[in-house]
C-alpha cells in the first residue's frame, strides 16, 4: 500500500489510500481481486506509475487469505521487519560516524544476519 501511495501524485494520495484500503479489507480473496481490478481500472489513466507498482507481485500480497482471519492483521503488517531494518541501519551508520559499535564491516553483516535468521 505504501509503495503505491508514494508513487502517486500528492494531490491524489488521500483518495488512493482510501481506495486501496478497500482492497485489503475484503473478507475473501475473490472479493479482494475484484476490488483490486476496480481500483486499477479507476486510477490507471491518472496514476499509471502507482498502478504498475500496485500490480507488481499483487498475488503475493494476498497470501494472508490462506490463514485464519484472526491472524490476518499480524500477517499483513511489516512492523516487526521494519523495526529491525531501522535498527540495522542505525547501527550501520554508527560504524561510519562513531566507529565504536562494530569494529569491522563483517561484524555488522553478522549482526544483521543473526537478526533476520532469528525472525525467520
FENDAJO-V554795 format. One record per residue. OMEGA is omega in degrees with one decimal (NA if undefined). D_CENTER is the distance of its C-alpha to the mean C-alpha in whole Angstrom. Layout:
omega=OMEGA d_center=D_CENTER
omega=OMEGA d_center=D_CENTER
This chain:
omega=-177.9 d_center=7
omega=178.6 d_center=6
omega=-179.7 d_center=7
omega=-177.9 d_center=10
omega=-179.1 d_center=11
omega=178.3 d_center=12
omega=178.9 d_center=13
omega=179.3 d_center=16
omega=-177.5 d_center=19
omega=-177.6 d_center=19
omega=-178.0 d_center=22
omega=-171.3 d_center=20
omega=-178.5 d_center=16
omega=-179.8 d_center=18
omega=179.2 d_center=19
omega=-179.6 d_center=16
omega=177.0 d_center=14
omega=-178.5 d_center=17
omega=-177.1 d_center=17
omega=177.3 d_center=13
omega=179.4 d_center=13
omega=179.7 d_center=16
omega=-173.7 d_center=15
omega=176.5 d_center=13
omega=-179.2 d_center=16
omega=-177.5 d_center=18
omega=178.4 d_center=20
omega=179.4 d_center=20
omega=-179.4 d_center=19
omega=178.0 d_center=21
omega=178.6 d_center=21
omega=178.8 d_center=17
omega=178.0 d_center=18
omega=-179.8 d_center=21
omega=178.2 d_center=19
omega=177.8 d_center=16
omega=178.5 d_center=20
omega=178.1 d_center=21
omega=-179.8 d_center=18
omega=-179.3 d_center=18
omega=-177.9 d_center=22
omega=-170.3 d_center=22
omega=-172.1 d_center=20
omega=-177.1 d_center=21
omega=-176.3 d_center=24
omega=-171.7 d_center=23
omega=-176.2 d_center=19
omega=-178.8 d_center=19
omega=179.8 d_center=17
omega=-179.0 d_center=14
omega=174.9 d_center=15
omega=177.3 d_center=15
omega=-179.6 d_center=11
omega=-175.8 d_center=11
omega=-179.4 d_center=13
omega=179.9 d_center=12
omega=-179.5 d_center=11
omega=-179.3 d_center=11
omega=178.4 d_center=14
omega=179.6 d_center=11
omega=-179.6 d_center=9
omega=-179.7 d_center=12
omega=-176.1 d_center=13
omega=178.2 d_center=14
omega=179.8 d_center=17
omega=-175.9 d_center=18
omega=177.1 d_center=19
omega=-173.7 d_center=21
omega=-178.6 d_center=20
omega=178.1 d_center=20
omega=-173.4 d_center=17
omega=-175.7 d_center=15
omega=-179.8 d_center=13
omega=-179.3 d_center=13
omega=-176.0 d_center=11
omega=-176.3 d_center=9
omega=175.9 d_center=8
omega=-176.2 d_center=6
omega=-178.8 d_center=9
omega=179.3 d_center=11
omega=-179.4 d_center=10
omega=179.1 d_center=9
omega=-179.6 d_center=12
omega=176.4 d_center=14
omega=179.3 d_center=12
omega=180.0 d_center=14
omega=178.5 d_center=17
omega=178.2 d_center=18
omega=-179.2 d_center=17
omega=-179.1 d_center=20
omega=177.7 d_center=22
omega=178.9 d_center=22
omega=179.0 d_center=23
omega=-179.9 d_center=26
omega=179.8 d_center=27
omega=-173.1 d_center=28
omega=-173.2 d_center=29
omega=-179.5 d_center=31
omega=179.5 d_center=31
omega=180.0 d_center=32
omega=177.6 d_center=29
omega=-179.1 d_center=29
omega=-177.2 d_center=32
omega=176.7 d_center=31
omega=178.9 d_center=27
omega=178.8 d_center=28
omega=179.6 d_center=27
omega=176.1 d_center=24
omega=177.5 d_center=23
omega=179.0 d_center=25
omega=-178.8 d_center=23
omega=179.6 d_center=19
omega=-179.6 d_center=20
omega=177.7 d_center=22
omega=-174.9 d_center=19
omega=174.7 d_center=16
omega=177.2 d_center=19
omega=178.9 d_center=20
omega=178.2 d_center=16
omega=NA d_center=17
